[in-house]
Amino acid sequence: MDLAAAREAGVSAVRAACAVTEHVRAEIAAADQQTKGDKSPVTVGDFAAQAILVTMLSRTFPGVPVVAEESADKLRREAGADLRDRVVRAVRSCAGLGQLSADDILDAIDVGAASPPTGSDSHRYFWCIDPIDGTKGFLRNEQYAVCLGLVHLAPDNRGTAVLGILGCPNLPLAPVAAALSAPEHERGAVLHAVLDGGAVAESLADPARRCPVRVQQGEGEGSGLCCVESVEAAHTDQATNLQLCTRVGITEPPVRMDSQCKYTAVAWGAASLYLRMADYSQNIWDHAAGAAIVAEAGGCVTDAHGVPLDFGAGRQLSRNACSLVASCDLDGHLHAKTIHAIVSLAADRSPPATATAAGGDGWAGFAVERLSTGDEAAVLGAAAVLELSSFEFEFPTAATAAPAAPPPAKRRRTPQSWQRRISSSAAGVRSYLPSSAVLAERRVTHTHGPGTAAQRARSAFWVLWDRRSGWDAVVGTIAVHPGKGQADHAAGGPDDPACAVLARFSLSPAVRGKGLGQRLYEVAEEFCRADTAGYDKIWLETSRRQVAARKLYIRNGYVYTAAASR
């Protein structure tokens, strides 16, 4: 699909829809107090905008599926005749659509009621529409947006928003007024972005006035930082937002806005952070356009676990956590800090863990031991008796240095890659997102070869022994080795000898919940921090299904790196 052509067609359609919604909103402003309480005008705007968007896009890109918020069911009923007539008049007022019949308009609205295409469908792209996002803002003559996204489905059916367009008729242009040669008080903007093509803001009144959009971040902790959140308390936990802002050093009171205009605030630097802490699954049309714009402006959008949004799981973001975070992530620090704050706040709110056996100490009766290279093969053989299906990394069953055979198909998982910067000193640990080229090419193996003497000196393997029963049993393992770096090193991971690859991180289900996984991790990180190791970052990969493991990584400062995921 030609994304440049899609961008051009989409911007034209969004502008046309904005003209109609503004006409409908003007009718509300001109009405009396009784009419202001009637939501039928905004319903007219919803239906009319969706019909306009679908009709105009289908003329340029026929056959591309559409997923949208509205359906025409109520308009087809006898009781909806008056509403239907108003919608038809509104659509026909749009240039080039005056000849549409009522049936044409209703059919166009119903196109969006379909479910997104799946892996079995021939279509790998679909449009995602929210005709009026921010209904109450629309009624208050405040912020609302006409939202259009284009989602691409990868072979594994993960969906990425590759194009985002937001028409924001009431949005102040003050943050970009100088770049647009617009007066400070002017309102109305269209923001749009396409994958690898950057983000752009245009004046709604004059499309010739445009400027690039880039996130901005204040200098120093708390300096110039502010948070944007929903006006409606039902859309986000505002009390939690305030606590998270305090933990990441934001001291300014939050700015509250309706609709996906909050994403524009992050994209062009009016806000540093957008928090949506919710307990319900998010609709894809509520985030596709805004997430694409923030990403192309240089920011970052993930769920509360640090996982990028996946728009390929249906009409909701069902593969993501309910809470979302968008940030002006110029260097990755603010986003990582926020994710860490979410995890730590949840941990603080959780009841304390109950004391375990053996004196109430979860570590009592366990010992961590670093093994020599000669002992490693024997331990791998012993560890193979554990429940491999529950491990982050599966072990070879044979005591050999050769790579293991691929696991059975039923055990295959979608790995995710995570990375963290480290420092040789105890202070200054920080997370970052590498550039997309860093980990674009890599392969995964279950073992690493003997390598050079220098590589072996920078590698380590630890096992966790359970000695409570008077006999030694391997219940956990973790290993560290350098990134490939040299041609004779067979390990997977980034091609960077300064990067420590964390591997074979496993814990028996029988001993989980005692803090032993954290202890194993700390042993490995201490090794990586040593000046003699020569590492400045750690990389690992895990499975989407390993929720507890992902929380451990986030708690220790890791950030998901989408470029390394497959």
TIMARKOL-156525 format. One record per atom (N, C-alpha, C, CB): y, x, z. Coordinates in steps of 0.05 Angstrom, whole numbers, plus 5000, padded with zeros to 4 digits. Atoms other than C-alpha are relative to their C-alpha. Glycine has a CB too. Example, Ala and Ser with C-alpha at 12.3 -4.5 7.8 and 13.67 -1.06 7.14 Angstrom:
BEGIN
497650185000491052465156502450185000500149805025497649844999497952735143502249855014500950094971
! end
This chain:
BEGIN
497650175000500050005000502550185000500049815025497549855002506950264982501849925023501549944972498550064976510350305049503049994995499550215021497150015006517250435019500749734988500850234980499550275011516749794978499649795021498049954977500450194978514049425039502550005018497550075016497649994983520049665079502349854987500850305005497850135014524949425026499649705000500250114971500550295000521648745019500249885028497249954988499950104972521048665094502849985010498450185018497250014990528348825108501549764987501550274993498750235014530548315055499149745013499350014970501050254989526047785085501149965029496950015001498950034973528447925157502949924999499650265015497150075003535747895135500349704993501450174979499850295008534547215102499249825023498149954976500850164976530946955164502250005021497450105011497849994980536647195209502349824992501050295002497950175008541646815167499449715007500550024969500750284993537846165178500049965030497249934988500150044970536646275253502850005011498450235013497350014990544046415263501349734993501750234987498950275007545745765226498949805020499249924971501250184980540945395273501350045027497050045002498849944974543945745334502949895001500050305006497350105001550945545311500049695005501350064973500250294995548644815312499749955030497649884984500350034971546544905385502750035013497950205011497449944987553345205403502049774995501250254988498250225006556844615370499249745013500249964970501050244988552644095406501149965028497050005001499150064973554243755472498050105020500549705004501649894978551243935539497149894999501249955027502750125000545443445531498350144978500249704995501649885021543343755465499350295006501649994974500649734993543644455494497350025015502250125017502650004986537644275537497749934983500149815023502150085019533744055476499150254985500949784981501049765013529244615450499349954970497650105014500750045028528244275382501550184980500449714993498749825019533644695348498750284998502950045009501449745002530145345367497349974988499850125028502550055014523645035344500450004970498749745009499449995028526844915277500450284991502649834995499649715008529045645276497450154999501850135020502649875001521945885293498549944975498349915024501650085023518545485239501450094974499749694999498649925025523945615186499950304995502949905001500149715003524146365199497350094991500850145026502749925007516646415195499449934971497949875018500550085028516346025129501550184981500949714996498449825017521846465099498650274998502850035010501349745000518447105119497450004984499550105029502650015013511546905095500449964970498349775011499650065028514146625029501150244985501949774996498849775014518447225011498150244999502650085014501949785000513147735031497649954981498950055028502250065017507647374993500750034970498949725005499149965028511747414929499850294992502849894996500149715006512048174934497350115004502150155016502749894993505248304966498149765003500250165026501850234998500747714948497350095011499649874972502749954990494247684986499950165026498450134980500049854975496348115045500049815024502450205002500150194978494247745109502450005018497550055016497750034982499447495158499049905027502249824988500550104973498747415234502649945012498350215017497450094990504347015264499649815024501749864978500250154976505946625326499749704996502550045017499950295003506945915298497949904980502849924991501650155020502645405262501549734995497149955010498550245008504944765227498649745009500349994970501550244991500244285264501949775008498250075024498350224991505743895299501849894978501850095023498450095022509843855235498549814981501150244984501650175018504143515198499449735012497450144993500550254987503642955249502349804994499650035030498050215005507342295240502350035020498849735002497949974980511042425305501950234994498850035028498449775006513643075276501649984975498350244999498750045026516842775214502950105001499949714991497249924999524042875237500350305002501449875024499949704997522743595259499350134974498150095022500949895026519143725193502350004980497649854989497850035019525143475153502250215006501249725000498049804993529843935191499150284993500649985030501149745008525344535180500250044970497150035009499949985030524944385105502850054991498849744987497249955008532544335100500950285006501849795014499149734992533444985137498850214981499150065029501249805018528545365092501349984973497049954998498950035027531445075028502950104999500049704992497349895000538345325050500050294994501349945027500249715005535846035040500050044970497450125013499849945029537546334972497250064988501950244996502549955015531746304923497749835010499250285003502250174990527645804964500749704999499550085029499150275001531245164947498149814986502649984986501850175015525644904902497349965014499550124973502550034986520144954954499649715009499850195024500650264990516644304970499350015030497649884985500750014972515144075041497350115005500249715011502749904997507844225031499950314997498149884979499849705003509544935006500950135026501950074977498949894976513445055069498049985023502649865008502050034979508144785116497650194996499049715002502249825006502745185080500850295007499249974971499149734994506945815087499950055030502850054989500149974971507545705162497250045010501349765014502849994991500045595169498650264992498549774989501249745008498546255134499850185024501650144977499949824977500446605199498249935022502750015010501750094979495546215241497350144999499649715000502649885004489646635216499750245020499750114972500549764984486347185257500350254983497149995012499849765016487447905236497550074986500850245019502449915014482648205185498350185018500750144974501949834985476548565212499050224982497749835012501149775015472649175191498449914976498350165017501650095022468448745144501849894977498249785009498250105021474648515105500950234982502449855012499049805019477348865044502850095006499949894971497249934994484448855070500250195024501649745006499649814978486549445112502849995011499550294990497350044990493749215122500449705006502150104980499250284996496648575151502850005013498049845018497450044989503548315168499849875028501849834982500050104972505148145241502949895005499250225021497450134999510847645252500449855026500349804977499050174979514647365311502749904990500350155028497650095014519846915278502550005018499649724989497849984981524246855340498850105026501649735004500949894975522547315398502349995020498950304997497850034980526647145460501249724998502150214996499150275004527146385457502349935020497749805005497950064981531246335521502650154995499150055028497649855008535946885498501449874977499350284993498950155023536846495433501649765010497749914981498750244990538645865472502550075016498149845017497749924984543446255517502250144984499250185023498249845018546946575457500050295009502849885001500249724993544447245482498050134981499150035030501649835018539147715455497449854991499250265013502550095012533547495408499550184975500049704993500749835023530047825349498149864981498850275009501950075021526647665284498350254995501449894973501749764998520648125285497950014978498750025028502049975021516348385228498850275002501349964972501449755000511048915233497950014978498750055027502349965019505849195184498050175014501050124973502149864986499349415215497950104980498649815021502149885016494349885183497550035017500850284989502549994986487049845202498550254991498349754996501649765006483250515205497149924995500350215023502850065004475850555186498649915025498650244989501350094975474050465260501349745010500250225021498750254993478349835260502150025021497949805008497749974983483750115304502549954984500150285014497750085015490449825285502550155009500549715003497549864995496950225280502349874986499850304991497650115013503849935267501350224984501949885022498949795017506150335207502849924989498150054976497450095008512449925193501049805020499949884971498850194981517149565240502849934992499950125028497450095007523249145226500949805021500149874971498950194980527548795279502849914991500250145028497450115006533248335260501249895026499949784979498950064974537748275321502949904996499950245020497350105008543747815304502150035022499849724992498050004978546947855373500150275014499349785020500149744986545748585390502650164997497650174989497649845002551948995406499450264986501250055028500449755015552849585360501350245014501249984972498549794986556650005412498550275000500549925028501349735000551250555418500150154974497149975009500049875026551550685343502549924984497549934984497650105014558450395327501450224984501949885020498649785014561451075309498550084975500450245019501749925023555651255263500149794978497150055008499950225020556250575228502949944992498749765011497250055005563850605225500749715006500750064970499650284992563849945262501649995025497249865004498650024975568449695316498149975024501949764999501750004976565649745387499049725006501550115024500750274992565448985395498249874980502549845004501650145021561548845331497149965010500050174974502750064993554748525339498349944975499949755019501850065022548648445295499050254986501449834979501249765012543748985271497249944990500050235020502750005009537449075232499050295004499749914970501349734997533049665255497349994986499750075030502549995014527249885213498950284999500249884972501349745000522350455211497349994986499650115029502649985013516350675170498750265008500449984969501549774991510951165188500850254985497049954996499149745010513351885178502649984983497950124983497550035015519851605148502449975017499749764982497750024982524251565209500949725004502350164989498950274993528050985239503049994992499749955030497350045011534550695212501249745013500049984969498650244991539750205239502149934979501450055028498150105019543949775193501749785013498649894974498350234991549749305207498849754986503050044992501050255011547248595197502149884980499449795022497950105017553948425165500350154974502750005014499649835024553949005116497750214999502850155001502349825001547349345097500750284990497949894982499249735009551249925065500750185023502449974981499449844976553250145135497450045016502249865018502549934987547150495163500150285011497749974980500249734988545251095204497250045011502150035023502649944988538951445228500049945030499150294995500250064972536451265297498150205013498949715005501649804986533851775347500349965030500950294992499950034971532051735420501750225012497250005012498449804986536452095470499050015029503049934999500849974973535052355539502050165016497250135002498049874983539652555596499050285009500749845024500649734990539953265622499649995030502250204992500549994972536753365689498849745011502550075015501450234989532752895733502149795009498350085024498350224993536052215739502749994985500650015029497549995014541952435695499949844974500850294995499950165025543651915642497649834995500450194978502450155004537051565653500449715010497650135014500050284991536450805657497649864989502649864992502350165008531050285650500849734989498049975023499650275010530849645609497649845005500750014969502250184993526549055628500749724991499450015030499650285008525648315613501849855019497249864998498450174983530547805638498249825017501949834983501850194987524747335655498150155019498449854979501749884980521247525719497049954994500649905028502850065007514847205691498950194980499849724990500949825021514547725636499450285011502150024979500549734989514548345681500449995030501950204987499749984971514048535754502450175006497450125014497549864997521248715767500050175026502349815001500149844975519848955839498450264995498749845022501549755007514549445812501650184983497349924987498349845017519249675758502050175016501549824980498149864984524349855811498850235015501449805020501449794986519350255851499250234981497449905014500749795020517050625788502550164992498749884975497649865007524150795769500850205022502349804995499449834978525251085838498350255000499749865027501949775000519051525831500550194977497249894998499449825022521251805764502850105000499449864974497349894998528351945786502249844987500050264990498050165012532051365754501449845022498849804979498550124978537551135801501849774991501750215013498350225010541550665756498549745001500950064971501350275000540149915762498949944972501949785010501250055026535749645706501849824983497349865003498750175019538749325644498049794991501250164975501850225007535648645629500849874974499949795023499650115027534848385559497649834992500550224979502250165011530747855523499050144974500949724993501249945026526047995464499550304996501949904978500649735008524148635428502650174997498450014975497549855000531448835430499850235021502449825006500449784980529149245491499050254986498049915022500949765015525549705442502350144986497849924980497749875013532049815404501650165019501749784986498449864980535450015468498850285005500149845027501349744996530250575477500450174974497049975006500049855025530350765403502750134995499449814977497449885006537850885398501550115024501849814985498949854977538951175467501549855021501750214989498650164980541850595506498449985026500649734990501750004976535850625554497950234996498549735003502049785001530851175572497249905003500650195023502750104993525050735593500049704998499250095029500550295000522350035579497449965014500049894970502450064985517349785630499449704998500450085030501050285000513249155621497449995016499549904970502250004982508749115681499049715003500850125028501050275001504548485670497149995008500449884972502850044993497948185689498549834980499749885028501250165021496347845623500050164974501449734996500249855025494348095554502449934982497449934984497750035017500148205506499349914972501650265000500450085028500747865438500950234982501549744993499349775017500948365381502749974987497950044978497450045013507148045349502350055019500249724989497849944981511048165413500650305002499249905027499749714996510448925405499850174974498050105020500649835023508449155335502550124988498549834978497649905012515349205305501550205018501949774992498549834982518749495366498650275005500549865026501549764995513250005379500350194977497149955006499849835023513650265308502850134998499549844974497249895001521250355312500450225021502049785005499749804979521050725379498450264992499049895027501649775007515451185354501450174978497249914990498749865022519251365290502850115009500449834976497549894989525651475331499550245018501549785015500649774984521952015369499049935028502350185003500950084973519751605430497049975001501449755008502850034995513051415457499549725012498950225019500750274990509750735469497050015006500749774981502850014992503150675507499649775020499050275012500450184977499750225557500350165026497249874998499649884974499850375631498050235006499949805022501949774997493850855623500850234982497249904994499249785018497551275572498749984973499550265012501550035026493450995513501849864980497449845005498350135020497150835448499049714995499950164974500650285005497450095429498249984976502649844996501950055021491649855386500349714990497150055010499450275011493649265341497749904983502550014984502250085017486749195310497849845015498750244988502050134984483148795364500349695001500050115028499550295000485448085346502949945004498349875022497350094997491647695362501350105026500149705000499049884976492448055428499350295002499049855025500549714995492548785452497650025020502550155010502250034981485648675483498750275006498049814989501149734994483749415479501850175017499450154974498149854984489749615520500349865027502750024986499350114974491849515592502349794996500950215020498050215003496448915604502850105002499549795022497349884996502349345625500650214979500350115028499249825022506249745573502450175009500749844975497849824994511150325575501150114973499150245019498749865023516150565522502150185011501349794980498149804989520351185533501350164978498650185020498749825018525251645500498750285004503250025006501849784993519752175500500650244982497149914997499349775016523352765468498150235005502850095005501749774993518953265505497449915014501550195017502450104988513652815536500149995030497750174993500049984971515752945608500549735013502150195009499450264987518752265624497749814998502549884988502350195004512951875595497750085018499150004971502249914983507752295631500749955029499450304996499250054973511652235695499849715007502950105005500250294995511951485688497149915003501449844978502950084998504451415675498950095027498450134977500949904974503151855736501049835022500950295004498850174979507851425777498549735002503049954995501550255000504050795756497450035015499549904971502549954988497451095777500350045030498550244987499749944971500051365843501049765016502150235003499150244987503550715860497749815005502249864984502450174997497050335848498350115022498549984974501649874979493450835892501249955028499650304995498750044974498550755948499649715009503050064998500350294993497649995945497149935007501149834978502850064995490050035948499350055029498350174981500849954972486549986015498650275001498149785009501349744998484050656042497049984996500650125028502949995005477050856022498550005027499250244983501650014975471650716074498650275003498049784999501349754994468451306108497149994990500050065030502749995010461951536077498250125021499950164973501949894982455651786109500550305004497149964989499849714994454752496136502650075012499550164974497649934986460452496184502649884990500350295000497650135010465252066144501550164980501849935023498649845021467252626097498549974974500050305009501350045026465852456025498950254988501949884981501049765012464753186009497850135017502350204997502049884982460053326068497350004986499949865027502749995012453253556044500050094971498749755003499949925029455753775975501350284999501749794984498949735004457354465949500550054970498050215011499349935027460754715886499450294996502949934992500849725004457955355857500650084971497150055007499649905027460255765797497550164992502650174997502449865009454356015756500650224981498049804988499849795020453356635715498949894974498550265009501050085027451856585641497049975000501050194979502950005000444556735654498849755013498950245012501150234986443756145701500649744986501249995028499050255011447255635657497849844986502250064981502150145015441355465612498149855019498550194982501950124981436855325672501249755012499150195021498750224988441954865703500349774980502750085012499850215021442954485638497449854998500750124973502650145001435554345637499649825024497750214999500350174977435754085708501949764999500650165026498150225002441953665694499249794981502750114993500850195020438553325636498549765013498350134980501450224988434752885685501949795011498250105023498150204990441152535707500449784979502750145007499650235018443351885675502150084979500949755015498249895020446352175611501849794988498450134978498350205013448951515585502649955015498449754997497650054985454051485640501850245001499349925028498449754999456752195629502249994980498250244995497949955019463152395596499050164977502450135013501149835021459352925558497050025005501350295002502949994998451952925544499050294999498649834979501149734998447653535559497750044980499050065028502449955015442553865513497650025019500250274984502449994983435453805541498650264999498149774993501349745002433154475517501850225011499250064970498549774989435155125551500650204978498550145023499349845023438455425490503050004996498549914975497249995005445255645469500849874974500950295000499450125026444655305401501249725005497549984983498850274996448754665391497849785001501949944977501950224998445154035411500149814976500549845026500050205022443053505361501949775008497149904996498250234994447852915354498649795017501049884974501250204983446652375406499149764983501949915022500850245014443151725385502449824995497849855015497850175008447451215350500949815022499349844975499450204979447050735409501750125022497649885011498449874979450551255453502750094990498550235011497549905011456251395407502449855012500049974969497650124989463151275436502450104984500350075030497649915012470151335410501450195019501949774992498749814981472851975442503049984999499050294995497249984999479952045464500850285009501349785018499349734993483552705470502549995018500750174975497849984980488152895528500750295003499149875027499149734998492253505539502150035022501150104973498249954978496253815595500950295000498849935027499149734997500654425602499550095029503050024994500349904973499354865662501750255003497050075006498549754994502855445696498250175017502649935014501649824984499756055727500749985030500250294991499250044972503655895791499449715008502950065004500650274990502555285835502149804992499750015030497850195007509254985815500349984969502750095013499250015028511854755748497949884982500750264990502050135017505754365724501349764986497549915016498850225014507853885670498349924976502950074991501650105022504853465614501750004975498949725006498550025025506653435541498249884978501150274992501450095024504753125475500450214978501049724991499849805021503253655422500849874974497550174997499550115027505453575350497549914987501550204983502350115012500853195305498350214986500849794980501549805014498853835270498250175018501950184985501449824982496254185332497149955001501249975028502850074998489753805337499049834977499549865027500850175022489253495269497250074990502050034977502649925010483053895251498450115024500250224978501749904978477553985302497349864998501249965027502650124999470153845312499050025028498150144979501050024973466253675373497150085001500349715011502849924996459854005397499449975030499550294990500850044973455953935461499550275015497549835002500449744987454854675474501950204986497050104998498549795013458655305459498350254999502850065014501749765003455555945433500950225019500250104971499549784981455556615469502850124996498050214997497349905004462156825437500250305005502049855017499549734995465357495449500150055030502750094987499849934972465657865515502649905013499850305005497450094990472957685522499949695005502350074981500250284997471356955512498349925024498949874975501850064978465756965562501550055027497550174999498549954975470457265614502049785006501550274997498150224996475156675604498649735001502050004977501550244998469556165608498749985028497849994978501350044974466455865671498549745000502250005022501750234998461155365690499449955029497450034983500550074972460555005757498049775002502649945014501750234994455354545786500649905028497050074996499750134974455754065844497249945011501849744999502750044988449654095889500149795022499050275012500350194978447353535935497850125018499249714989501849874981444153875995499549845025501050285007500350164976444053296043497149955008501449734996502850064994436553186037498350245004498949834977501649764995434453896048499050134974497749945017500849875025433354035974502449994982497549854987497649975018438254235919499649824976500450294992500050175024439853715866502750024987499349705008497549995015445053775811501049724996499650154973498950275003449553165815502750004985500449875027497549995016455653415776500450274988502449945018499449755014458053945728502849994988497950054978497549975015464454195696500050284988502549945017499849745013465854765648502750044987497750034979497549935013471855125618499450224980502250095020500249785019472055545555502550004983497449984983497649995016477655775509499849854974500850294994500050125027479755415446499050204980502949914992501649845019476355675384501350274995499849854973498649755001481356205367498850214981500250125026501449815017476156655334497849864985498950245017501950135018471356495278497249985012499950154974502850004990465056665318499749825025499250285007500250184977466656165373499449724991502750015017500950255011462855525361500949765015497050004999499250234984466155095413501949814986501350095026498150195011469954465396502650035015499049725002497549994987477154345415502150124982499950165025497849905016483954595390499650294993502649965014500249725010484355235350502350165013500150024969497949884985488555555404498850165024502149795010501349854979485956125448501549985027499850294993498650044975491355975500499549735012503050044995500750264990488455285509497350005012500249794978502650024986482955175560498849734992500350025031501550255007477754665536498349925024498350044974501650114977474954245594497749854988501849825018502450125012467754045578497949965022498950184978502350054982461353805610500849895027498450255003499050114975465253425662498449755006503149945000501850224996459952965691499549975030497350054985500650064972458252635757498049775001502649925015502150214997452052245776501149755012497750115017499150254989453351505788499449975030498849774985500850034972449851575855502050125020497350135004498149874982455452005884502949954993499450305001497250055007461651705854501449855022500149834974498450134980467251425896500450175025498749745007499649824976467352025944502150214995497350135006498049805006472852425911498850264989501550075025501349755010467752925883501050074972497049965000498949945026470352855812502650155001500349754983497549874996477253045835499650295010501849855020500549734989474453645873499050184977497949985022501049845023470653885811502350084982497849854984497749955017476953815770501850225011501649754994498249814987481154205820498950294999500549935029501249735002476154785819500550114972496949985006499649915027476654825743502950074995499049794980497249945005484254785743500950255014501749765009499349764986484855325795499250254984498650015028500949785017480755775749502050044977497249954990498249985023485355605690502750115007500249734987497349914992491655755730500250305004500849855025500049714994489656465745501250164978497250105006498749845020493856975709498050144982501850215013502049865016487557335686498749824979497950115018501250185020485156715649501649984974499649725012498350005024491056715601500349734987498950194981499750265011491455965593502849885006497849815010497550144993497855545588499749704997502250104982500550295002494754855576497049945001501349884974502850084999488354465584499649764981499149925029500650225018485153995533497349895006500150104970502750124996479453505540499949754983499649945030500350265012476652885509498049845016499050034971501750194984473452275540499549754984501349945027500750255014470951585521501949785009497249925006498450234993475050945519498849855023500349824975501450164979469850635565500250135028497149964993500049864974470851155620502749955013499550304996497450074989476550795655500650175025500149705007499649844975475651155722500750294993497649995018499449735008475651825687502850024988497950104979497349995011481951665648502149995022500449774981498150014978485451485713500150265015499249775020499949734987483352155743501750194984497150115003498549825017486252515683503049945002499149994971497250074998492752125686501250085026500349694996499149924974493252245760500650295002498049925022499549715000492952985746501850094978497350144997497949925018498352965693499450014971501150255008500849995029494652875627501449784985497049984997498850195018497652515568498149974976502950084991501750055023493552195512501350124975499649704996499049895025494352565445498649864977499550314999501250175021493252075389499150164976502049794991500649845023493052615336497250125001502050224996502649884996486552885365497849805003500050195023502050214996483052215372498849934974501249755014501350095025478051965321498449755005498350234989
! end
